C-alpha cells in the first residue's frame, strides 16, 4: 500500500471514530473524559500507522490534547518525565557510552567468537555474545550499532562463503530484537509496560523480577531463532566446512585493542559495569532503586577521576526523542485507565474465555502488530493498556498478560522497515546481506515458533517463578 493510500485510510478511520464518539446518543456508558481520550487515542494510533510524522511528535500532541481538554492534569503530563524508569534509561545510556568508549565489546567478541570451529558453534557463540550485550547497552538500535563492527569483521573473514555472511547478517538483528526481553532496560517498550501496570493495577515489576522472568525467555528464544536462521538461510554443504576467526581480523574493525593487557580504563569500566548489574540483580537485598543504582553508576562513569567518558559526550548518546515519546505515551496510558476508556473498550469482549484462549489471542495480536505499528514502544503504548484492562475482566493475571504481550511484540522481522536493527543490517555497503524474501521466509517459520515459546513460558515457566496465569 502506498503512503498516500495508507494516509487516506488512516484518516478515514480516525475521523469516523471521532464522529461516532461525538454523538452523545452513541455509547451511553461512556463519560465525556472517556470519549475525549478515545478520540485522541484513535487519532494518535492512526497517525502512527498511516503518516510519516515522527512518532514522538504525535505522542506529544496527544498528551497535550489530553491535558488541554482536562482529561489529565499538567502535573500528570510533566510528571512522567520524572518517572524512575525514565531516569533508569538515561543513566543506562551514560553507562553504555562509557562501555563503548573503552572497547570492551571488541574484547568480548574476540574472546567468544574466536573459539568457534564450526558454523553452528559460530552461530550460537555469536548469539550468546549478543544476549550478553542486553545488560550493557539499552535499546536495540544501540546494540545493533555496537555489534555492526563485529559483523563486518566476521563478514570479511568469511568473504568466500557468501551464504554464511548472509546468515550472520540475518542472525545479528534477529537475536538483538528477541534478546531485548532479558532486561528491563532492553527496550523502551518494557518501561512503558511497567508504568502501565503500576498505574492500572498497582503491581510493580522491578529490575530483578523482570530479569528472572525475561532472561530465560531471551536465552531460549535467541538460540531457537539462531538455529532457525541457520537452517533457513544455509544449506548442509555451507554448514559442514570449518571456520576460524582470528582476533586480528576483528581488530581491523575495532579502534581499541581486542587482545593484550587490559588498560586501566577498561578495568575500571568492567568493574563498574559488573557492580551496577550485581546491584540491580540484588535489589531485594538492599532495597535501593535500580534508577538510583544507575545514577550512581552514571556519575562514576563520567567522573573526571574514575570515569571513561565525559558527561557531556555521554548525554549526547541519550535518545531524548525516545524518552519524550515514553513520557507522553505513559500519560496516554494514565488517561485510558483513569477515564474508564480502557475498561469500556474491553467490556464488549466475549466473557468466560479461558486463560489459554485469552493469552493465545494476546500473543497472536502482539506478534502481528509490527505489520501495522513499526515502533516497538508505540505497539506497547497501544496494546498494553487494553491487554491489562481485558485481563482483569477475563480473570487472567495482568502481569502475565502484559509480559506476554510485550515479549511477543519483540518479534518484528517480517520487513526491512519493521525495526531499526533489521534496517541497519539489510544494507551494509560492500557486504552481501539479506533480501526481503529472506526475511519473509524466516518470518514464516520464526513467528509461530516465538509465539508458541512465549505462550509456553506464560503458562508453564512463569508460574514456577511466582507469576501465575490467573489471580
Order of alpha helices (4+ residues) and beta strands (2+ residues): alpha-alpha-alpha-alpha-alpha-alpha-alpha-alpha-alpha-alpha-alpha-alpha-alpha-alpha-alpha-alpha-alpha-alpha-alpha-alpha-alpha-alpha-alpha-alpha
